[in-house]
């Protein structure tokens, strides 16, 4: 997974997902309503057209029956099937066998219906009481001019478009109403995080400063261990403070990019995290090439390194090892911890995503790494196997 492809926008992910789901569901329901309404309207227009045409076809059918009656009585004189240029017709016996037809398609006649439209024609079926010339069914057919069809579709598109616009406008209003409480909650949460973060800084800094001033060589072993545990806790809170500060103030901080000595900064951050690693008896092994430079804001590079080292410690096993290698265009940090499955790797850079609840943290470390990587076009990839540890690669082009 490449972190340079991870977008770091100011829109809350949960809000974006809620928007997409609401729009998708709402649009689907609107389309279903419009399709159902259009189908009902189309059928009504068709039925209305058939009822109108039925009056005309009934007259033609009476004319045809009169002609059949006359032919039946004077068959020896006329022997000519009645025809009219206004319509086409056919006659069938009681067994649905065709006696005579002038229809376009005599095979498609549906004698079980009364009036219907098919293949561009309208057909009307009449059942005779008296069998003239053996006829039980008469069929009268005229061309369907499709005027009703075009008119129905014109109205569906016109009024359907207007209704779609109204529904979507109403959807936007509803969406804003539904999202308003969420946005207010997010705003309050952001304020709480900022205020809490600000309040954390002073006591944590005071604790670390006072610990540094203590001459631990003069303390007995038991007291020294207590001081070390206090320092580890304070440094953990300090790391969390730095992450929360970055998330809260990232868009307000102006980057101070310059040629940064990555080698020196990496060594400094490793020394800082060795104290945290001691709590789990973690060993650090390094292969740091000196003089590696990168044009970047040192504070942001420190945040990236800190979060990778923090995760390597946090998700490592007790007594494990963290391997750190630095080369001119690549930083590699590997641990011997719990590892991740493939589906977990794909979600590793998501904010607030945690794969082990007992490991602590807020699930923001790798998200910050992704944000910094995206800003400086760094390529971050993770290789991991469940139960065997993870390896993070940070690459860049100079």
C-alpha positions in Angstrom: 0.0 0.0 0.0 1.4 3.4 -1.0 0.8 6.2 1.5 1.4 8.8 -1.3 -2.0 7.7 -2.6 -3.7 8.3 0.7 -5.5 11.7 0.6 -5.1 13.8 3.7 -8.2 16.1 3.5 -9.9 18.1 6.3 -13.2 16.3 5.8 -13.9 13.7 8.5 -13.9 10.2 7.1 -17.0 9.1 9.0 -18.9 12.1 7.7 -17.8 11.3 4.1 -18.8 7.7 4.4 -22.2 8.8 5.9 -22.7 11.2 3.0 -21.9 8.5 0.4 -24.2 6.0 2.0 -27.0 8.5 2.4 -26.7 9.8 -1.2 -26.5 6.2 -2.5 -29.6 5.0 -0.6 -31.6 8.2 -1.2 -30.8 8.2 -4.9 -31.8 4.5 -5.2 -35.1 5.1 -3.5 -35.8 8.2 -5.6 -35.1 6.3 -8.8 -37.3 3.4 -7.7 -40.1 5.8 -7.0 -39.7 7.5 -10.3 -39.5 4.2 -12.2 -42.5 2.9 -10.5 -44.5 6.1 -11.1 -43.4 6.2 -14.7 -44.4 2.6 -15.2 -47.9 3.2 -13.7 -48.3 6.4 -15.8 -47.2 4.6 -19.0 -49.7 1.8 -18.4 -52.5 4.2 -17.7 -51.8 6.1 -20.9 -51.8 2.9 -22.8 -55.0 1.7 -21.3 -56.6 5.1 -22.0 -55.5 4.9 -25.6 -56.9 1.4 -26.0 -60.2 2.5 -24.5 -60.4 5.4 -26.9 -59.5 3.2 -29.9 -62.0 0.5 -28.8 -65.0 2.7 -29.7 -63.6 3.0 -33.2 -62.7 -0.7 -33.5 -66.2 -1.7 -32.2 -67.8 0.2 -35.1 -65.4 -1.5 -37.6 -66.2 -4.9 -36.0 -70.0 -4.3 -36.4 -69.4 -3.4 -40.0 -67.4 -6.6 -40.5 -70.1 -8.7 -38.8 -72.8 -7.2 -41.0 -70.7 -8.0 -44.0 -70.2 -11.6 -42.8 -74.0 -11.9 -42.2 -74.7 -10.7 -45.7 -72.1 -13.0 -47.2 -73.6 -15.9 -45.2 -77.0 -15.3 -46.6 -76.0 -14.5 -50.2 -72.9 -16.6 -50.4 -73.8 -18.0 -53.8 -74.2 -14.5 -55.2 -71.2 -12.6 -53.7 -68.5 -15.0 -52.4 -66.3 -12.0 -51.6 -64.9 -11.5 -48.1 -65.8 -8.0 -46.8 -62.9 -5.5 -46.8 -62.4 -1.9 -45.8 -59.3 0.3 -46.4 -59.7 1.7 -42.8 -58.9 -1.6 -41.2 -57.7 -5.2 -41.7 -59.6 -8.2 -40.3 -59.7 -11.9 -39.8 -62.2 -14.6 -38.8 -61.6 -17.8 -36.8 -63.7 -20.8 -35.9 -64.5 -22.1 -32.4 -61.3 -24.1 -32.4 -59.1 -21.0 -33.0 -58.5 -22.1 -36.6 -58.2 -19.3 -39.1 -60.9 -19.1 -41.8 -59.7 -16.0 -43.6 -57.4 -13.1 -42.8 -56.1 -9.8 -44.2 -54.0 -9.1 -41.1 -50.3 -8.2 -41.2 -49.4 -11.1 -39.0 -52.2 -13.7 -38.6 -50.0 -15.9 -36.4 -49.7 -13.4 -33.6 -53.4 -13.1 -32.8 -54.4 -13.5 -29.1 -58.0 -14.6 -29.2 -58.2 -14.7 -25.4 -58.0 -10.9 -25.1 -60.4 -8.2 -26.1 -58.1 -5.3 -27.2 -54.3 -5.0 -27.2 -51.4 -3.5 -29.1 -48.5 -5.5 -30.5 -45.9 -5.0 -33.2 -47.2 -1.6 -34.2 -50.8 -2.6 -34.6 -54.0 -2.5 -32.4 -56.2 -5.6 -32.5 -59.8 -5.9 -31.3 -61.4 -9.3 -30.7 -65.2 -9.9 -30.8 -66.9 -13.2 -30.0 -70.0 -13.9 -32.1 -73.2 -15.3 -30.8 -74.3 -16.6 -34.2 -71.8 -18.6 -36.4 -71.8 -16.8 -39.8 -69.8 -18.9 -42.2 -68.5 -20.9 -39.2 -67.0 -17.8 -37.6 -66.7 -17.7 -33.8 -64.1 -14.9 -33.5 -63.6 -11.7 -35.5 -60.4 -9.7 -35.4 -60.2 -6.1 -36.4 -56.8 -4.5 -36.8 -55.6 -0.9 -37.3 -52.1 0.6 -37.3 -50.8 2.1 -34.0 -49.7 5.6 -34.9 -47.6 5.8 -31.6 -48.8 9.3 -30.8 -49.8 8.2 -27.3 -46.4 6.5 -26.9 -44.4 9.6 -27.8 -46.6 11.8 -25.7 -46.3 9.5 -22.7 -42.5 9.4 -22.9 -42.3 13.2 -23.3 -44.3 13.7 -20.1 -42.3 11.0 -18.3 -39.0 12.7 -19.2 -40.3 16.3 -18.5 -42.2 15.7 -15.3 -39.8 13.0 -14.1 -36.9 15.4 -14.5 -38.8 18.1 -12.5 -39.6 15.6 -9.8 -36.0 14.3 -9.8 -34.7 17.9 -9.2 -37.3 18.4 -6.4 -36.4 15.1 -4.7 -32.6 15.8 -5.0 -33.1 19.3 -3.6 -35.1 17.9 -0.7 -32.4 15.3 -0.3 -29.7 18.0 0.1 -31.8 19.7 2.8 -32.4 16.5 4.6 -28.7 15.6 4.4 -27.7 18.9 6.0 -30.3 18.4 8.7 -29.1 14.9 9.5 -25.4 15.8 9.4 -25.8 18.9 11.5 -25.7 17.0 14.8 -22.7 15.0 13.6 -20.8 18.1 12.6 -21.6 19.7 15.9 -20.4 16.7 17.8 -17.2 16.6 15.7 -16.6 20.3 16.3 -17.0 19.8 20.1 -14.7 16.8 20.0 -12.1 18.7 18.1 -12.3 21.6 20.6 -12.0 19.1 23.5 -8.9 17.5 21.9 -7.3 20.8 21.3 -8.0 22.0 24.9 -6.9 18.7 26.4 -3.8 18.6 24.3 -2.9 22.2 25.4 -3.4 21.3 29.0 -1.2 18.1 28.7 1.9 20.0 27.5 2.8 21.9 30.6 2.7 19.0 33.2 4.4 16.5 30.8 7.2 19.0 30.0 7.7 19.7 33.7 7.9 16.0 34.5 10.5 15.3 31.8 12.5 18.4 32.7 12.7 17.4 36.4 13.6 13.8 35.6 16.5 15.0 33.4 17.8 17.1 36.3 17.8 14.1 38.7 21.2 12.5 39.1 20.0 8.9 38.9 23.4 7.5 39.7 23.0 8.7 43.3 19.7 6.9 43.7 19.2 3.5 45.0 18.1 0.8 42.5 14.5 0.7 43.6 14.0 4.4 43.4 15.8 4.6 40.1 13.4 2.0 38.6 10.4 4.1 39.8 11.9 7.2 38.2 12.5 5.2 35.0 8.8 4.1 34.9 7.7 7.7 35.5 9.9 8.8 32.6 8.6 6.1 30.3 5.0 7.1 31.1 5.8 10.8 30.6 7.5 10.1 27.2 4.5 8.0 26.1 2.1 10.9 27.0 4.5 13.3 25.2 4.4 11.2 22.0 0.6 11.2 22.1 0.6 14.9 22.8 2.8 15.5 19.7 0.5 13.4 17.5 -2.7 15.2 18.7 -1.0 18.6 18.2 -0.1 17.6 14.7 -3.7 16.5 13.9 -5.2 19.6 15.5 -2.9 22.2 14.1 -1.5 20.6 10.9 -3.4 23.0 8.6 -2.3 26.0 10.6 1.4 25.2 10.8 3.6 26.6 8.1 6.2 24.0 7.0 9.8 25.0 7.5 11.4 22.8 4.9 15.2 22.6 4.7 18.0 20.2 4.0 17.6 17.8 7.0 20.2 15.4 8.2 18.1 12.3 8.4 20.9 10.2 9.9 21.4 12.5 12.9 17.6 12.9 13.4 17.0 9.2 13.2 19.7 8.4 15.8 18.2 11.1 18.1 14.7 9.6 17.9 16.1 6.1 18.5 17.8 7.2 21.7 14.5 8.8 22.8 12.5 5.6 22.2 15.1 3.2 23.7 13.7 4.2 27.1 10.2 3.2 26.0 11.6 0.0 24.5 13.1 -0.9 27.9 9.7 -1.4 29.4 9.3 -4.4 27.0 13.0 -5.4 27.0 13.1 -4.6 23.3 16.5 -4.6 21.6 17.4 -2.0 18.9 19.6 -3.0 16.0 20.7 -0.3 13.5 22.3 0.1 10.2 22.4 3.9 9.7 24.4 5.3 6.8 25.8 8.7 7.8 25.1 11.9 5.9 21.7 11.0 4.4 19.9 14.3 3.6 16.3 15.1 2.7 14.6 18.4 2.0 11.8 18.3 4.5 10.5 20.0 7.6 12.5 18.3 10.5 9.5 18.4 12.9 7.3 16.5 10.4 10.1 14.0 9.6 10.5 13.5 13.4 6.7 12.8 13.7 6.9 10.2 10.9 9.9 8.5 12.5 8.4 8.6 15.9 5.2 7.0 14.9 7.0 4.2 13.0 9.2 3.5 16.0 6.3 3.8 18.4 4.3 1.2 16.5 7.4 -1.1 16.2 7.6 -1.0 20.0 3.8 -1.1 20.7 3.0 -4.1 18.5 6.3 -6.0 19.3 6.5 -9.0 21.5 8.2 -8.8 24.9 11.9 -9.3 24.4 11.6 -8.6 20.7 13.8 -6.7 18.3 13.5 -3.5 16.3 15.7 -3.3 13.2 16.3 0.2 11.7 18.2 0.7 8.4 18.8 4.0 6.6 20.2 4.3 3.1 20.4 7.3 0.8 16.8 6.9 -0.6 15.2 4.5 1.9 14.3 4.1 5.6 13.4 0.6 6.8 11.9 -0.2 10.2 11.2 -3.8 11.0 9.9 -5.5 14.2 9.4 -9.0 15.4 5.9 -8.4 16.7 2.3 -9.6 16.1 2.2 -8.7 12.4 -0.9 -8.1 10.2 -3.0 -9.9 7.7 -3.3 -8.6 4.1 -6.8 -7.1 4.7 -5.4 -5.3 7.8 -2.5 -3.9 5.8 -4.9 -2.3 3.4 -6.6 -0.5 6.3 -3.5 0.3 8.3 -3.3 4.0 7.2 -7.0 4.8 8.2 -7.4 7.2 11.1 -8.5 5.6 14.4 -7.9 2.1 13.0 -6.4 -0.2 15.7 -5.7 -3.9 15.3 -5.0 -4.7 19.0 -7.1 -2.9 21.6 -4.7 -3.7 24.4 -1.7 -2.0 22.7 -2.8 1.5 23.6 -2.9 4.6 21.5 -5.7 6.1 19.4 -4.9 4.6 16.0 -3.7 7.9 14.5 0.0 7.1 14.1 0.1 5.6 10.6 -2.5 8.1 9.5 -0.1 10.9 10.4 2.7 9.0 8.6 0.4 8.8 5.5 -0.4 12.6 5.7 3.3 13.5 5.9 4.2 11.0 3.1 1.5 12.5 0.9 2.8 16.0 1.5 6.4 15.2 0.6 5.7 12.5 -2.1 7.3 9.8 0.0 6.3 6.2 -0.8 5.4 4.2 2.3 4.8 0.4 2.0 4.2 -2.2 4.6 5.1 -5.9 4.4 3.8 -8.1 7.2 2.9 -11.6 8.1 0.6 -12.5 11.0 2.7 -13.6 14.0 6.0 -12.8 12.3 6.2 -9.0 12.5 6.0 -6.1 10.1 8.4 -4.2 7.9 7.8 -0.6 6.9 9.6 0.9 3.9 9.8 4.7 3.4 11.3 5.6 0.0 12.0 8.9 -1.7 13.6 10.4 -4.8 16.3 13.0 -4.3 
